Amino acid sequence: MPADNTNPGGGAMVAAIAGVAVQLIPEIMAMVRARHATADPNAPTPGDAEVLAGLAQAVQSSIATDDAWLAAHPPAPKAPGT
Amino acid sequence: VRKRPNQKTVGLVLALVALLTSTVPAGGCAKAPPNLSPVGVRAFHATRAVQVLDLVRDTAIAAEAATPQLLSTESTRAVVTWHRAAVAAAGATPAGWQASVLAGLENVERALKPDEQQVLRPYLVLAKSILREVA
């Protein structure tokens, strides 16, 4: 059977996408754990205060990540005259 | 002679996508505990939304850092900038933030090149689904 050359670079693309997916495994597992924690009937039920504090914490942490990335990747300065 | 993509790698990608699509929507659409007040319920759903928005942002950042690069730095900046505003709105606004966040997400998606849209598509679909769910 002849080799499939219709998608040159396809292997590299799949490998790169797999690399991205692998980097997301911890986050996916955290979501799975969070879901099962919520579904556990014996788990303590959070009240308003805990939920609001959790939201504030999630927002703060998320924005900190954004700011760190944006600071590390500033827009390229425009060339003079453009 | 170029080798076909490794079947194990393809299997891994498909398994991860399946895992993601089966767990994230379930987590995003989880019922709020019945003891919460309306304010608590909104915060509960906003937290779920922040988690899925983080997933879009984290995917964009990882794709930008990948070799070969799957998302340009410019496009990633657009995603991160949108994400920052979206998360701030979800945290600060008691209700009604979903529509503007969704509109912003659709604008960012339209600005991406077709191959970049393909990289983020599963996460964008999930984010839109969960944003509509918690609206």
Backbone of each chain as ProteinMPNN parsed JSONL, in Angstrom:
{"seq_chain_A": "MPADNTNPGGGAMVAAIAGVAVQLIPEIMAMVRARHATADPNAPTPGDAEVLAGLAQAVQSSIATDDAWLAAHPPAPKAPGT", "coords_chain_A": {"N_chain_A": [[0.856, -1.186, 0.0], [0.68, 2.206, -0.896], [2.49, 4.985, 0.597], [0.838, 7.532, 2.494], [0.853, 10.655, 1.333], [-0.643, 12.886, 1.362], [-1.059, 14.699, 3.326], [1.182, 16.414, 4.292], [3.153, 17.125, 7.102], [1.135, 16.657, 8.799], [1.51, 14.794, 10.837], [3.223, 16.154, 12.568], [1.546, 18.199, 13.319], [-0.51, 16.821, 14.635], [0.979, 15.763, 16.716], [1.722, 18.113, 17.987], [-0.755, 19.134, 18.79], [-1.453, 17.097, 20.504], [0.495, 17.535, 22.418], [-0.335, 19.98, 23.488], [-2.774, 19.153, 24.547], [-1.905, 17.356, 26.484], [-0.692, 19.069, 28.267], [-2.906, 20.128, 29.414], [-3.979, 18.218, 31.0], [-3.69, 18.189, 33.927], [-5.456, 20.25, 34.631], [-7.874, 19.317, 33.636], [-8.182, 17.029, 35.184], [-8.429, 18.215, 37.672], [-10.893, 19.419, 37.368], [-12.483, 17.167, 37.113], [-12.127, 16.045, 39.648], [-13.23, 18.1, 41.178], [-15.846, 17.97, 40.346], [-16.628, 15.447, 41.25], [-16.326, 15.824, 43.948], [-18.365, 17.622, 44.402], [-20.489, 15.982, 43.852], [-20.474, 14.121, 45.856], [-22.417, 12.778, 48.368], [-21.826, 12.922, 51.041], [-20.136, 14.995, 51.329], [-19.293, 18.193, 52.727], [-21.687, 20.8, 52.409], [-21.204, 23.742, 50.647], [-21.673, 27.073, 51.826], [-23.155, 30.336, 51.145], [-21.092, 32.169, 51.739], [-18.727, 30.7, 51.414], [-18.911, 30.019, 48.708], [-18.917, 32.521, 47.47], [-16.415, 33.425, 48.281], [-14.848, 31.542, 47.013], [-15.345, 32.18, 44.334], [-14.249, 34.764, 44.211], [-11.578, 34.163, 44.718], [-10.99, 32.502, 42.513], [-11.312, 34.294, 40.413], [-9.369, 36.224, 40.997], [-6.981, 34.737, 40.875], [-7.086, 33.872, 38.238], [-6.997, 36.261, 36.766], [-4.505, 37.143, 37.524], [-2.868, 35.33, 36.205], [-3.442, 36.027, 33.551], [-2.441, 38.669, 33.519], [0.263, 38.199, 33.992], [0.999, 36.794, 31.697], [0.42, 38.667, 29.693], [2.166, 40.682, 30.4], [4.569, 39.462, 29.861], [4.445, 39.218, 27.155], [4.418, 41.686, 25.492], [2.778, 43.946, 23.143], [4.249, 44.29, 19.881], [6.319, 47.105, 19.253], [5.152, 49.805, 17.205], [6.457, 50.492, 13.968], [8.341, 53.479, 13.218], [6.523, 56.101, 11.675], [4.421, 54.609, 10.822]], "CA_chain_A": [[0.0, 0.0, 0.0], [1.564, 3.377, -0.942], [2.434, 5.877, 1.763], [-0.089, 8.658, 2.348], [1.578, 11.923, 1.374], [-1.599, 13.96, 1.09], [-1.13, 15.627, 4.456], [2.52, 16.603, 4.844], [3.145, 17.917, 8.325], [0.009, 16.26, 9.63], [2.026, 14.128, 12.037], [3.726, 17.186, 13.484], [0.383, 18.934, 13.836], [-1.178, 15.962, 15.621], [1.85, 15.692, 17.885], [1.664, 19.399, 18.695], [-2.056, 19.207, 19.463], [-1.366, 16.174, 21.641], [1.299, 18.211, 23.447], [-1.212, 20.964, 24.145], [-3.759, 18.413, 25.341], [-1.229, 16.784, 27.654], [-0.478, 20.145, 29.236], [-4.178, 20.461, 30.056], [-4.447, 17.095, 31.82], [-3.917, 18.53, 35.347], [-6.661, 21.078, 34.774], [-9.028, 18.436, 33.407], [-8.32, 16.168, 36.358], [-8.942, 19.053, 38.766], [-12.336, 19.586, 37.138], [-13.124, 15.886, 37.435], [-12.137, 15.931, 41.116], [-14.192, 19.083, 41.705], [-17.194, 17.486, 40.056], [-16.946, 14.333, 42.137], [-16.467, 16.374, 45.303], [-19.702, 18.207, 44.479], [-21.489, 14.93, 43.769], [-20.399, 13.259, 47.036], [-23.498, 13.18, 49.278], [-21.299, 13.15, 52.387], [-19.264, 16.177, 51.335], [-19.98, 19.344, 53.328], [-22.276, 21.689, 51.408], [-20.713, 25.102, 50.865], [-22.671, 28.131, 51.971], [-22.93, 31.519, 50.304], [-19.794, 32.798, 52.007], [-17.675, 29.887, 50.791], [-19.019, 30.107, 47.245], [-18.472, 33.859, 47.068], [-14.962, 33.482, 48.469], [-14.263, 30.724, 45.946], [-15.404, 32.952, 43.085], [-13.258, 35.849, 44.29], [-10.255, 33.54, 44.604], [-10.825, 32.031, 41.133], [-11.153, 35.471, 39.552], [-8.074, 36.85, 41.299], [-5.923, 33.875, 40.369], [-7.175, 33.845, 36.787], [-6.533, 37.546, 36.238], [-3.053, 37.199, 37.748], [-2.244, 34.577, 35.1], [-3.556, 36.869, 32.35], [-1.521, 39.806, 33.614], [1.638, 37.704, 33.851], [1.25, 36.449, 30.282], [0.421, 39.91, 28.913], [3.403, 41.412, 30.705], [5.68, 38.754, 29.22], [4.254, 39.257, 25.7], [3.869, 43.003, 25.13], [2.648, 44.127, 21.693], [5.455, 44.809, 19.228], [6.166, 48.55, 19.006], [4.923, 50.134, 15.795], [7.601, 51.129, 13.312], [8.088, 54.915, 13.047], [5.908, 56.504, 10.413], [3.294, 53.756, 10.442]], "C_chain_A": [[0.896, 1.242, 0.0], [1.404, 4.254, 0.292], [1.5, 7.041, 1.468], [0.696, 9.957, 2.476], [0.643, 13.099, 1.18], [-1.644, 14.993, 2.2], [0.253, 15.816, 5.064], [2.465, 17.505, 6.063], [2.023, 17.539, 9.251], [0.448, 15.609, 10.922], [2.514, 15.136, 13.055], [2.573, 17.944, 14.119], [-0.321, 18.112, 14.917], [-0.342, 15.897, 16.888], [1.778, 16.987, 18.69], [0.344, 19.544, 19.445], [-2.068, 18.278, 20.671], [-0.566, 16.81, 22.775], [0.478, 19.213, 24.222], [-2.19, 20.239, 25.064], [-3.129, 17.853, 26.61], [-0.999, 17.85, 28.719], [-1.76, 20.465, 30.01], [-4.681, 19.355, 30.978], [-4.649, 17.494, 33.29], [-5.191, 19.33, 35.559], [-7.921, 20.228, 34.612], [-9.254, 17.562, 34.639], [-8.861, 16.96, 37.553], [-10.442, 19.25, 38.623], [-13.082, 18.303, 37.49], [-13.226, 15.732, 38.947], [-13.172, 16.874, 41.713], [-15.614, 18.589, 41.502], [-17.568, 16.369, 41.021], [-17.09, 14.808, 43.583], [-17.871, 16.943, 45.477], [-20.761, 17.116, 44.549], [-21.499, 14.04, 45.008], [-21.462, 13.675, 48.038], [-23.008, 13.461, 50.691], [-20.416, 14.394, 52.474], [-20.013, 17.345, 51.978], [-20.486, 20.283, 52.241], [-21.787, 23.109, 51.66], [-21.869, 26.086, 51.002], [-22.335, 29.294, 51.062], [-21.521, 32.087, 50.48], [-18.668, 32.027, 51.321], [-17.7, 30.025, 49.268], [-18.53, 31.47, 46.757], [-16.96, 33.997, 47.206], [-14.256, 32.675, 47.379], [-14.25, 31.457, 44.618], [-14.339, 34.053, 43.092], [-11.844, 35.303, 44.099], [-9.985, 33.11, 43.164], [-10.564, 33.205, 40.193], [-9.772, 36.086, 39.749], [-6.939, 36.04, 40.685], [-5.892, 33.88, 38.842], [-6.623, 35.133, 36.173], [-5.015, 37.688, 36.432], [-2.307, 36.462, 36.634], [-2.285, 35.392, 33.808], [-2.511, 37.984, 32.38], [-0.077, 39.364, 33.425], [1.947, 37.4, 32.387], [1.341, 37.732, 29.45], [1.697, 40.717, 29.16], [4.597, 40.774, 29.998], [5.597, 38.819, 27.691], [3.66, 40.606, 25.308], [3.722, 43.111, 23.613], [3.927, 44.691, 21.107], [5.266, 46.302, 18.983], [6.0, 48.816, 17.507], [6.17, 50.808, 15.227], [7.291, 52.61, 13.124], [7.481, 55.201, 11.678], [4.745, 55.629, 9.995], [2.077, 54.065, 11.293]], "O_chain_A": [[1.802, 1.326, 0.83], [0.358, 4.275, 0.94], [1.388, 7.481, 0.324], [1.146, 10.324, 3.561], [1.094, 14.201, 0.864], [-2.22, 16.065, 2.018], [0.486, 15.432, 6.21], [1.797, 18.538, 6.045], [1.95, 18.038, 10.374], [-0.149, 15.83, 11.976], [2.259, 15.001, 14.251], [2.612, 18.288, 15.3], [-0.682, 18.633, 15.973], [-0.873, 15.965, 17.996], [1.775, 16.963, 19.921], [0.313, 20.013, 20.583], [-2.614, 18.613, 21.723], [-0.902, 16.647, 23.948], [0.568, 19.298, 25.446], [-2.409, 20.647, 26.204], [-3.74, 17.873, 27.678], [-1.096, 17.58, 29.916], [-1.711, 21.002, 31.116], [-5.69, 19.526, 31.662], [-5.691, 17.167, 33.858], [-5.916, 19.123, 36.532], [-8.898, 20.39, 35.342], [-10.39, 17.38, 35.079], [-9.649, 16.444, 38.346], [-11.177, 19.251, 39.61], [-14.16, 18.337, 38.082], [-14.269, 15.34, 39.471], [-13.902, 16.506, 42.634], [-16.476, 18.76, 42.364], [-18.68, 16.338, 41.547], [-17.881, 14.256, 44.347], [-18.495, 16.787, 46.527], [-21.792, 17.276, 45.203], [-22.443, 13.274, 45.198], [-21.433, 14.806, 48.523], [-23.679, 14.152, 51.457], [-20.001, 14.794, 53.562], [-21.224, 17.479, 51.8], [-19.787, 20.531, 51.259], [-21.938, 23.627, 52.766], [-22.91, 25.936, 50.362], [-21.364, 29.253, 50.307], [-20.85, 32.438, 49.509], [-17.771, 32.62, 50.722], [-16.656, 30.133, 48.624], [-17.818, 31.562, 45.757], [-16.303, 34.606, 46.361], [-13.201, 33.073, 46.884], [-13.281, 31.378, 43.864], [-13.624, 34.247, 42.109], [-11.022, 35.903, 43.407], [-8.889, 33.323, 42.646], [-9.719, 33.132, 39.301], [-9.091, 36.426, 38.781], [-6.042, 36.596, 40.05], [-4.824, 33.891, 38.229], [-5.881, 35.1, 35.191], [-4.331, 38.284, 35.601], [-1.254, 36.907, 36.177], [-1.305, 35.448, 33.065], [-1.796, 38.213, 31.405], [0.715, 40.055, 32.784], [3.032, 37.715, 31.899], [2.226, 37.87, 28.606], [2.234, 41.349, 28.251], [5.525, 41.47, 29.586], [6.572, 38.51, 27.006], [2.523, 40.667, 24.84], [4.45, 42.451, 22.872], [4.617, 45.48, 21.754], [4.193, 46.731, 18.56], [6.611, 48.158, 16.666], [6.844, 51.584, 15.905], [6.139, 52.981, 12.899], [7.875, 54.619, 10.668], [4.139, 55.856, 8.948], [1.028, 53.446, 11.119]]}, "seq_chain_B": "VRKRPNQKTVGLVLALVALLTSTVPAGGCAKAPPNLSPVGVRAFHATRAVQVLDLVRDTAIAAEAATPQLLSTESTRAVVTWHRAAVAAAGATPAGWQASVLAGLENVERALKPDEQQVLRPYLVLAKSILREVA", "coords_chain_B": {"N_chain_B": [[9.83, 8.7, 2.413], [6.971, 9.638, 4.057], [5.91, 9.109, 7.369], [2.751, 7.887, 8.525], [0.612, 9.705, 10.825], [1.277, 8.865, 14.177], [-0.587, 6.249, 15.443], [-1.113, 5.845, 18.119], [-0.788, 8.385, 19.144], [-2.842, 9.776, 17.875], [-4.967, 8.41, 18.988], [-4.635, 9.141, 21.663], [-5.158, 11.898, 21.569], [-7.845, 11.854, 20.732], [-8.986, 10.497, 22.9], [-8.55, 12.296, 24.965], [-10.05, 14.482, 24.102], [-12.568, 13.317, 24.203], [-12.759, 12.82, 26.943], [-12.679, 15.404, 27.899], [-14.972, 16.559, 26.737], [-16.889, 15.096, 28.012], [-16.631, 15.588, 30.705], [-16.258, 18.349, 31.322], [-18.632, 19.798, 30.452], [-20.465, 18.598, 32.159], [-19.478, 19.334, 34.639], [-19.695, 22.081, 34.358], [-22.426, 22.431, 34.162], [-23.328, 21.682, 36.572], [-25.551, 21.246, 39.301], [-26.417, 23.863, 41.504], [-25.772, 23.903, 45.031], [-28.606, 23.301, 47.12], [-28.939, 24.893, 49.35], [-28.063, 27.424, 48.871], [-28.398, 30.99, 48.555], [-30.05, 33.181, 46.141], [-27.967, 34.914, 45.354], [-25.726, 33.408, 46.022], [-26.104, 31.228, 44.315], [-25.755, 32.444, 41.839], [-23.076, 33.145, 42.072], [-21.975, 30.624, 42.265], [-22.474, 29.561, 39.683], [-21.061, 31.438, 38.223], [-18.475, 30.864, 39.029], [-18.119, 28.336, 37.902], [-18.222, 29.106, 35.228], [-15.948, 30.721, 35.067], [-14.003, 28.774, 35.358], [-14.221, 27.332, 32.935], [-13.693, 29.322, 31.116], [-11.077, 29.804, 31.772], [-9.986, 27.481, 30.803], [-10.14, 27.844, 28.019], [-8.414, 30.033, 27.755], [-6.017, 28.928, 28.808], [-5.557, 26.911, 26.956], [-5.095, 28.417, 24.66], [-2.737, 29.761, 25.404], [-1.001, 27.592, 25.752], [-1.019, 26.598, 23.16], [0.169, 28.662, 21.819], [2.709, 28.508, 22.809], [3.556, 26.129, 21.848], [5.552, 23.913, 19.771], [5.479, 22.991, 16.51], [4.319, 26.407, 16.482], [0.95, 26.823, 17.278], [-0.856, 28.792, 17.545], [-0.842, 32.19, 16.889], [1.157, 34.746, 18.498], [-0.097, 37.174, 18.529], [-2.812, 36.521, 18.178], [-3.168, 35.02, 20.463], [-2.796, 36.977, 22.36], [-5.092, 38.44, 21.942], [-7.014, 36.592, 22.789], [-6.291, 36.286, 25.497], [-6.613, 38.871, 26.443], [-9.363, 39.292, 26.019], [-10.254, 37.267, 27.73], [-9.427, 38.184, 30.237], [-11.026, 40.457, 30.634], [-13.511, 39.21, 30.554], [-13.5, 37.441, 32.75], [-13.175, 39.246, 34.819], [-15.597, 40.612, 34.594], [-17.396, 38.538, 35.154], [-16.791, 38.092, 37.788], [-17.352, 40.502, 39.012], [-19.853, 41.474, 38.313], [-23.134, 41.024, 39.322], [-25.191, 39.758, 37.807], [-26.119, 39.026, 34.408], [-23.819, 39.241, 32.917], [-23.169, 37.325, 31.096], [-24.032, 37.552, 28.4], [-22.512, 39.625, 27.243], [-19.969, 38.582, 27.546], [-20.131, 36.311, 25.993], [-20.596, 37.465, 23.491], [-18.181, 38.803, 23.163], [-16.477, 36.606, 23.049], [-17.285, 35.44, 20.665], [-16.498, 37.416, 18.892], [-13.709, 37.309, 19.204], [-13.264, 34.746, 18.259], [-14.011, 35.016, 15.576], [-11.964, 36.63, 14.717], [-9.8, 34.987, 14.617], [-7.508, 33.019, 12.619], [-8.486, 30.488, 10.198], [-7.137, 27.975, 10.712], [-6.311, 28.4, 13.282], [-8.716, 28.694, 14.58], [-9.53, 26.089, 14.428], [-7.846, 24.798, 16.222], [-8.699, 25.795, 18.69], [-11.362, 25.211, 18.687], [-12.896, 22.998, 20.038], [-12.808, 23.845, 22.709], [-13.864, 26.39, 22.579], [-16.459, 25.804, 21.799], [-17.342, 24.408, 24.04], [-17.121, 26.429, 25.982], [-18.979, 28.303, 25.051], [-21.291, 26.801, 25.241], [-21.506, 26.385, 28.009], [-21.646, 28.992, 28.947], [-24.082, 29.759, 27.875], [-25.668, 28.02, 29.261], [-25.465, 28.856, 31.937], [-26.565, 31.295, 31.803]], "CA_chain_B": [[8.445, 8.301, 2.671], [6.529, 10.21, 5.325], [5.098, 8.175, 8.157], [1.429, 8.336, 8.946], [0.605, 10.098, 12.239], [1.277, 7.747, 15.113], [-1.956, 5.904, 15.832], [-1.255, 6.037, 19.567], [-0.95, 9.821, 19.381], [-4.204, 10.12, 17.461], [-5.848, 7.841, 20.012], [-4.515, 9.96, 22.871], [-5.883, 13.155, 21.337], [-9.282, 11.575, 20.727], [-9.402, 10.139, 24.257], [-8.583, 13.521, 25.772], [-11.215, 15.28, 23.678], [-13.756, 12.644, 24.736], [-12.781, 13.061, 28.387], [-12.991, 16.816, 28.11], [-16.361, 16.856, 26.392], [-17.814, 14.41, 28.923], [-16.515, 16.048, 32.088], [-16.387, 19.792, 31.523], [-20.018, 20.265, 30.462], [-21.138, 18.109, 33.358], [-19.059, 20.197, 35.741], [-20.209, 23.425, 34.14], [-23.871, 22.466, 34.315], [-23.659, 21.075, 37.854], [-26.583, 21.973, 40.041], [-25.932, 24.581, 42.673], [-26.316, 23.345, 46.266], [-29.938, 23.878, 47.355], [-28.963, 25.809, 50.488], [-27.544, 28.742, 48.494], [-29.328, 32.064, 48.215], [-29.872, 33.541, 44.718], [-26.624, 35.48, 45.157], [-24.797, 32.277, 46.06], [-26.293, 30.432, 43.091], [-25.1, 33.164, 40.734], [-21.623, 33.018, 42.268], [-21.644, 29.223, 41.953], [-22.416, 29.42, 38.226], [-19.968, 32.279, 37.722], [-17.228, 30.133, 39.271], [-18.036, 27.312, 36.845], [-17.906, 29.787, 33.969], [-14.541, 31.138, 35.126], [-13.183, 27.58, 35.122], [-14.184, 26.965, 31.517], [-12.987, 30.409, 30.417], [-9.652, 29.537, 32.008], [-9.585, 26.395, 29.916], [-9.916, 28.455, 26.702], [-7.192, 30.841, 27.861], [-4.857, 28.046, 28.987], [-5.309, 26.235, 25.683], [-4.488, 29.398, 23.752], [-1.352, 29.996, 25.841], [-0.226, 26.385, 25.455], [-0.889, 26.495, 21.704], [1.14, 29.69, 21.406], [4.047, 28.086, 23.235], [3.882, 24.824, 21.25], [6.422, 23.876, 18.595], [5.317, 24.307, 15.893], [3.337, 27.276, 17.124], [-0.39, 26.565, 16.74], [-1.632, 30.03, 17.663], [0.114, 33.299, 16.868], [1.205, 35.529, 19.737], [-1.108, 38.235, 18.389], [-4.127, 35.924, 18.445], [-3.196, 34.628, 21.877], [-2.994, 38.211, 23.128], [-6.527, 38.776, 21.835], [-7.754, 35.656, 23.65], [-5.992, 36.576, 26.91], [-7.22, 40.175, 26.768], [-10.808, 39.033, 26.16], [-10.464, 36.437, 28.918], [-9.257, 39.007, 31.441], [-12.24, 41.272, 30.789], [-14.64, 38.309, 30.801], [-13.42, 36.938, 34.127], [-13.438, 40.389, 35.706], [-17.053, 40.864, 34.547], [-18.088, 37.438, 35.853], [-16.558, 38.228, 39.224], [-17.792, 41.779, 39.563], [-21.239, 41.78, 37.985], [-23.974, 39.97, 39.902], [-25.938, 39.005, 36.801], [-26.213, 39.663, 33.101], [-22.522, 39.378, 32.256], [-22.953, 36.223, 30.142], [-24.266, 37.945, 27.006], [-21.376, 40.389, 26.726], [-18.822, 37.677, 27.487], [-20.368, 35.45, 24.829], [-20.387, 38.281, 22.289], [-16.732, 39.004, 23.055], [-15.874, 35.336, 22.635], [-17.559, 35.244, 19.238], [-15.63, 38.356, 18.174], [-12.345, 36.763, 19.211], [-13.253, 33.56, 17.376], [-14.042, 35.488, 14.183], [-10.684, 37.251, 14.38], [-8.77, 33.963, 14.465], [-7.384, 32.389, 11.295], [-9.207, 29.21, 10.202], [-6.412, 26.882, 11.377], [-6.298, 28.701, 14.718], [-10.058, 28.351, 15.077], [-9.609, 24.63, 14.546], [-7.148, 24.402, 17.448], [-9.467, 26.187, 19.88], [-12.802, 24.966, 18.497], [-13.598, 22.226, 21.086], [-12.88, 24.627, 23.945], [-14.802, 27.487, 22.329], [-17.814, 25.219, 21.81], [-17.666, 24.14, 25.446], [-17.303, 27.695, 26.7], [-20.266, 28.892, 24.638], [-22.365, 25.963, 25.79], [-21.637, 26.609, 29.457], [-22.107, 30.37, 29.146], [-25.536, 29.774, 27.607], [-26.309, 27.244, 30.318], [-25.53, 29.597, 33.211], [-27.183, 32.623, 31.584]], "C_chain_B": [[8.04, 8.833, 4.038], [5.653, 9.205, 6.068], [3.724, 8.773, 8.422], [1.516, 8.808, 10.394], [0.489, 8.865, 13.126], [-0.15, 7.479, 15.611], [-2.181, 6.095, 17.329], [-1.496, 7.508, 19.885], [-2.364, 10.255, 19.02], [-5.198, 9.615, 18.504], [-5.835, 8.667, 21.277], [-5.309, 11.251, 22.728], [-7.387, 12.916, 21.404], [-9.795, 11.249, 22.136], [-9.503, 11.388, 25.129], [-9.775, 14.396, 25.408], [-12.489, 14.66, 24.239], [-13.887, 12.905, 26.231], [-13.242, 14.477, 28.684], [-14.469, 17.094, 27.852], [-17.332, 16.162, 27.337], [-17.76, 14.968, 30.331], [-16.766, 17.539, 32.248], [-17.839, 20.258, 31.449], [-20.751, 19.812, 31.713], [-20.775, 18.967, 34.556], [-19.658, 21.578, 35.611], [-21.698, 23.518, 34.395], [-24.287, 21.869, 35.647], [-24.704, 21.936, 38.546], [-25.952, 22.664, 41.239], [-26.521, 23.918, 43.922], [-27.625, 24.05, 46.637], [-29.972, 24.892, 48.497], [-28.538, 27.228, 50.118], [-28.672, 29.732, 48.233], [-29.171, 32.364, 46.724], [-28.497, 34.133, 44.424], [-25.586, 34.359, 45.12], [-24.894, 31.421, 44.808], [-25.602, 31.122, 41.917], [-23.586, 33.049, 40.853], [-21.153, 31.611, 41.926], [-21.499, 29.046, 40.438], [-21.286, 30.268, 37.636], [-18.623, 31.576, 37.909], [-17.031, 29.05, 38.217], [-17.639, 27.949, 35.519], [-16.438, 30.209, 33.938], [-13.633, 29.939, 34.833], [-13.109, 27.241, 33.638], [-13.533, 28.078, 30.686], [-11.478, 30.247, 30.591], [-9.14, 28.452, 31.065], [-9.299, 26.93, 28.508], [-8.594, 29.223, 26.719], [-5.956, 29.95, 27.96], [-4.519, 27.3, 27.701], [-4.623, 27.18, 24.706], [-3.016, 29.619, 24.113], [-0.475, 28.783, 25.508], [-0.009, 26.235, 23.953], [0.119, 27.513, 21.178], [2.562, 29.242, 21.71], [4.479, 26.782, 22.566], [4.841, 24.99, 20.077], [5.963, 22.725, 17.71], [4.2, 25.087, 16.573], [1.964, 27.084, 16.459], [-1.278, 27.801, 16.786], [-0.618, 31.171, 17.705], [0.067, 34.056, 18.197], [0.128, 36.612, 19.706], [-2.508, 37.693, 18.723], [-4.252, 35.533, 19.915], [-3.411, 35.86, 22.755], [-4.471, 38.611, 23.099], [-7.349, 37.876, 22.758], [-7.545, 36.024, 25.119], [-6.645, 37.898, 27.329], [-8.735, 40.032, 26.941], [-11.079, 38.28, 27.462], [-10.396, 37.275, 30.194], [-10.522, 39.828, 31.706], [-13.435, 40.389, 31.159], [-14.654, 37.845, 32.247], [-13.699, 38.068, 35.118], [-14.938, 40.681, 35.751], [-17.801, 39.791, 35.328], [-17.937, 37.582, 37.362], [-17.194, 39.461, 39.829], [-19.277, 42.035, 39.365], [-22.141, 40.676, 38.522], [-24.694, 39.138, 38.845], [-25.858, 39.747, 35.475], [-24.898, 39.809, 32.36], [-22.356, 38.376, 31.114], [-23.064, 36.686, 28.695], [-23.062, 38.697, 26.447], [-20.127, 39.517, 26.609], [-18.925, 36.779, 26.251], [-20.121, 36.226, 23.534], [-18.893, 38.527, 22.078], [-16.027, 37.756, 22.564], [-16.088, 35.109, 21.143], [-16.73, 36.21, 18.392], [-14.205, 37.832, 18.085], [-12.259, 35.589, 18.236], [-13.219, 34.0, 15.911], [-12.699, 36.06, 13.766], [-9.564, 36.224, 14.178], [-8.716, 33.465, 13.023], [-8.074, 31.018, 11.354], [-8.46, 28.086, 10.919], [-6.321, 27.13, 12.88], [-7.663, 28.398, 15.341], [-10.173, 26.856, 15.319], [-8.954, 24.162, 15.849], [-8.023, 24.657, 18.671], [-10.921, 25.732, 19.843], [-13.467, 24.159, 19.622], [-13.799, 23.042, 22.365], [-13.853, 25.803, 23.786], [-16.245, 26.982, 22.371], [-18.254, 24.957, 23.252], [-17.973, 25.433, 26.196], [-18.65, 28.312, 26.344], [-21.426, 28.118, 25.257], [-22.59, 26.272, 27.27], [-22.115, 28.033, 29.742], [-23.613, 30.469, 28.9], [-26.286, 29.062, 28.739], [-26.478, 28.065, 31.6], [-26.198, 30.953, 33.046], [-28.581, 32.652, 32.185]], "O_chain_B": [[8.673, 8.527, 5.049], [4.786, 8.55, 5.489], [3.559, 9.989, 8.527], [2.399, 8.364, 11.127], [-0.29, 7.951, 12.856], [-0.821, 8.372, 16.129], [-3.274, 6.454, 17.765], [-2.288, 7.847, 20.764], [-3.004, 11.003, 19.758], [-6.151, 10.311, 18.856], [-6.875, 8.881, 21.9], [-6.036, 11.652, 23.636], [-8.117, 13.671, 22.046], [-10.889, 11.664, 22.52], [-10.426, 11.522, 25.933], [-10.427, 14.975, 26.278], [-13.384, 15.371, 24.696], [-14.98, 13.176, 26.73], [-14.059, 14.724, 29.571], [-15.133, 17.77, 28.638], [-18.481, 16.588, 27.459], [-18.727, 14.843, 31.083], [-17.418, 17.956, 33.206], [-18.26, 21.042, 32.299], [-21.564, 20.554, 32.265], [-21.625, 19.294, 35.384], [-20.077, 22.185, 36.597], [-22.191, 24.57, 34.802], [-25.465, 21.575, 35.849], [-24.74, 23.158, 38.404], [-25.068, 22.117, 41.899], [-27.647, 23.423, 43.882], [-27.736, 25.266, 46.483], [-30.922, 25.666, 48.607], [-28.634, 28.139, 50.941], [-29.747, 29.368, 47.757], [-28.245, 31.85, 46.097], [-27.925, 33.882, 43.363], [-24.681, 34.365, 44.286], [-23.881, 30.944, 44.297], [-24.946, 30.472, 41.103], [-22.892, 32.876, 39.851], [-20.071, 31.425, 41.368], [-20.527, 28.456, 39.966], [-20.637, 29.865, 36.671], [-17.74, 31.678, 37.058], [-15.929, 28.862, 37.702], [-16.822, 27.403, 34.778], [-15.766, 30.073, 32.916], [-12.621, 30.072, 34.146], [-12.039, 26.897, 33.138], [-12.895, 27.803, 29.669], [-10.703, 30.519, 29.674], [-8.004, 28.505, 30.594], [-8.328, 26.518, 27.875], [-7.766, 29.082, 25.818], [-4.961, 30.187, 27.275], [-3.349, 27.082, 27.389], [-3.684, 26.793, 24.01], [-2.155, 29.659, 23.234], [0.654, 28.933, 25.041], [1.056, 25.798, 23.518], [0.831, 27.251, 20.21], [3.498, 29.551, 20.972], [5.632, 26.371, 22.697], [4.932, 26.059, 19.472], [6.052, 21.571, 18.13], [3.275, 24.519, 17.153], [1.837, 27.173, 15.238], [-2.326, 27.848, 16.142], [0.349, 31.123, 18.466], [-0.928, 34.011, 18.92], [-0.481, 36.925, 20.729], [-3.278, 38.323, 19.448], [-5.307, 35.695, 20.527], [-4.115, 35.801, 23.762], [-5.025, 39.061, 24.102], [-8.271, 38.342, 23.427], [-8.5, 36.071, 25.894], [-7.166, 38.018, 28.438], [-9.316, 40.574, 27.88], [-12.007, 38.608, 28.201], [-11.199, 37.1, 31.111], [-11.021, 39.89, 32.83], [-14.269, 40.775, 31.979], [-15.699, 37.855, 32.897], [-14.375, 37.869, 36.128], [-15.486, 40.966, 36.816], [-18.73, 40.095, 36.075], [-18.842, 37.238, 38.121], [-17.538, 39.477, 41.011], [-19.896, 42.738, 40.164], [-21.931, 39.505, 38.207], [-24.791, 37.92, 38.988], [-25.566, 40.942, 35.431], [-24.849, 40.427, 31.296], [-21.493, 38.558, 30.255], [-22.277, 36.262, 27.85], [-22.636, 38.446, 25.32], [-19.327, 39.687, 25.69], [-17.937, 36.526, 25.562], [-19.513, 35.708, 22.597], [-18.4, 38.467, 20.951], [-15.095, 37.831, 21.763], [-15.189, 34.644, 20.441], [-16.305, 35.858, 17.291], [-13.571, 37.9, 17.033], [-11.293, 35.465, 17.483], [-12.488, 33.428, 15.103], [-12.329, 35.986, 12.594], [-8.509, 36.55, 13.635], [-9.714, 33.479, 12.303], [-8.231, 30.451, 12.435], [-9.076, 27.318, 11.659], [-6.261, 26.183, 13.664], [-7.756, 27.914, 16.469], [-10.814, 26.408, 16.27], [-9.448, 23.243, 16.501], [-8.081, 23.83, 19.581], [-11.636, 25.848, 20.838], [-14.507, 24.582, 20.127], [-14.837, 22.938, 23.02], [-14.567, 26.166, 24.72], [-17.134, 27.645, 22.906], [-19.388, 25.248, 23.631], [-18.948, 25.522, 26.942], [-19.375, 28.787, 27.218], [-22.404, 28.698, 25.731], [-23.728, 26.403, 27.72], [-22.895, 28.256, 30.668], [-24.327, 31.168, 29.618], [-27.39, 29.455, 29.116], [-27.51, 27.979, 32.266], [-26.381, 31.682, 34.021], [-29.265, 33.673, 32.108]]}, "name": "protein", "num_of_chains": 2, "seq": "MPADNTNPGGGAMVAAIAGVAVQLIPEIMAMVRARHATADPNAPTPGDAEVLAGLAQAVQSSIATDDAWLAAHPPAPKAPGTVRKRPNQKTVGLVLALVALLTSTVPAGGCAKAPPNLSPVGVRAFHATRAVQVLDLVRDTAIAAEAATPQLLSTESTRAVVTWHRAAVAAAGATPAGWQASVLAGLENVERALKPDEQQVLRPYLVLAKSILREVA"}
